[in-house]
Amino acid sequence: MFAPSIRRFAPLSLTLVALGLAGCETTSRGVAQRIAVVEEDTQGTSKVNIASLSSVIERNPNDPSAYNTRGAAYARVGNYSSAIADFTKAVQIDPNYAPAYTNRALALRQTNRNDQALADFTRAIQADPNYGPAYIGRGNLLRVQNQYQEALNDLSVAIRLLPESAEALHARGLLYQRQGQHAQAILDFDATIDRNPFVGAPYAARGQSLVATGEFDKAIEDFNAALNVNAQDADSWAWRGVAFERKGDRQQAVESYQRALAIDNANATARQGQSRLQGGGGVAGLFR
């Protein structure tokens, strides 16, 4: 997600920068990480905005915020090369413009240039040590690179700077979850949901940790809540199946796995679950 002055990326956004809650990070092996996923522009509004923002730039060619805002619009329609070019222009005009470094880092992550993204998050923090979104972005990246202590340091700073940030709390919850610290993860997901109860990812993430702690009924409630937001979330269907399987409800588990596979036939959690129910085997391997 990108910022400032843009509509939200799914599922959560900050006032100034949009950062990844998109897709919770599963605790199962083999499932792709989905971090800082850009919201699809299904109404075509970004294309309209790009035209108007280009006019703003023509009138204000030395305004870094204008390039930053247009870059965010480009990112929302998946045009990352143009987005990166605009963010680059913004920091050329103002080398201390932390939002543009952060947004460029997020765009670089979308194009799998994580080393460059890490450098840009660090540049944003150097430019403005109190710019919380950069710490969230860098913390998320460090987490998926298994640099857990460094990630925790960044996310703790982000929460101190932005104590009401659902993004920061969600990111720290994912970090605890990745390390198998599910009780702490659940507390952070609780706080995330308190701050924004209308998005699916924190429910899905909390549901996974509730499965890990054996609270299957609560987990199923959370997956249902996530699916109420997005009924096409294959991961939530799959993990709903895991919860029912662990609870001993084979029929509901099979139905959930089938729903997941109907959406994403390659979903690893659902495929493994279906295989277990067909041929036996345990579910302990799902958790780290």
Secondary structure as the mmCIF struct_conf table of DSSP 4:
data_model
#
loop_
_struct_conf.conf_type_id
_struct_conf.id
_struct_conf.beg_label_comp_id
_struct_conf.beg_label_asym_id
_struct_conf.beg_label_seq_id
_struct_conf.end_label_comp_id
_struct_conf.end_label_asym_id
_struct_conf.end_label_seq_id
BEND BEND1 PRO A 4 SER A 5
HELX_LH_PP_P HELX_LH_PP_P1 ARG A 7 PHE A 9
BEND BEND2 ALA A 10 PRO A 11
BEND BEND3 THR A 15 LEU A 16
BEND BEND4 ALA A 22 GLY A 23
HELX_LH_PP_P HELX_LH_PP_P2 CYS A 24 THR A 26
BEND BEND5 THR A 27 SER A 28
TURN_TY1_P TURN_TY1_P1 ARG A 29 GLY A 30
HELX_LH_PP_P HELX_LH_PP_P3 VAL A 31 GLN A 33
BEND BEND6 ALA A 36 ALA A 36
HELX_LH_PP_P HELX_LH_PP_P4 VAL A 37 GLU A 40
TURN_TY1_P TURN_TY1_P2 THR A 42 GLN A 43
BEND BEND7 GLY A 44 GLY A 44
HELX_RH_AL_P HELX_RH_AL_P1 THR A 45 ARG A 59
TURN_TY1_P TURN_TY1_P3 PRO A 61 ASN A 62
HELX_RH_AL_P HELX_RH_AL_P2 PRO A 64 ARG A 76
TURN_TY1_P TURN_TY1_P4 VAL A 77 GLY A 78
HELX_RH_AL_P HELX_RH_AL_P3 TYR A 80 ILE A 93
TURN_TY1_P TURN_TY1_P5 PRO A 95 ASN A 96
HELX_RH_AL_P HELX_RH_AL_P4 ALA A 98 GLN A 110
TURN_TY1_P TURN_TY1_P6 THR A 111 ASN A 112
HELX_RH_AL_P HELX_RH_AL_P5 ASN A 114 ALA A 127
TURN_TY1_P TURN_TY1_P7 PRO A 129 ASN A 130
HELX_RH_AL_P HELX_RH_AL_P6 GLY A 132 VAL A 144
TURN_TY1_P TURN_TY1_P8 GLN A 145 ASN A 146
HELX_RH_AL_P HELX_RH_AL_P7 TYR A 148 LEU A 161
TURN_TY1_P TURN_TY1_P9 PRO A 163 GLU A 164
HELX_RH_AL_P HELX_RH_AL_P8 ALA A 166 ARG A 178
TURN_TY1_P TURN_TY1_P10 GLN A 179 GLY A 180
HELX_RH_AL_P HELX_RH_AL_P9 HIS A 182 ARG A 195
TURN_TY1_P TURN_TY1_P11 PRO A 197 PHE A 198
BEND BEND8 GLY A 200 GLY A 200
HELX_RH_AL_P HELX_RH_AL_P10 ALA A 201 ALA A 212
TURN_TY1_P TURN_TY1_P12 THR A 213 GLY A 214
HELX_RH_AL_P HELX_RH_AL_P11 PHE A 216 VAL A 229
TURN_TY1_P TURN_TY1_P13 ALA A 231 GLN A 232
HELX_RH_AL_P HELX_RH_AL_P12 ALA A 234 LYS A 247
TURN_TY1_P TURN_TY1_P14 GLY A 248 GLY A 248
HELX_RH_AL_P HELX_RH_AL_P13 ARG A 250 ILE A 263
TURN_TY1_P TURN_TY1_P15 ASN A 265 ALA A 266
HELX_RH_AL_P HELX_RH_AL_P14 ALA A 268 GLY A 279
BEND BEND9 VAL A 283 VAL A 283
HELX_RH_3T_P HELX_RH_3T_P1 ALA A 284 LEU A 286
#
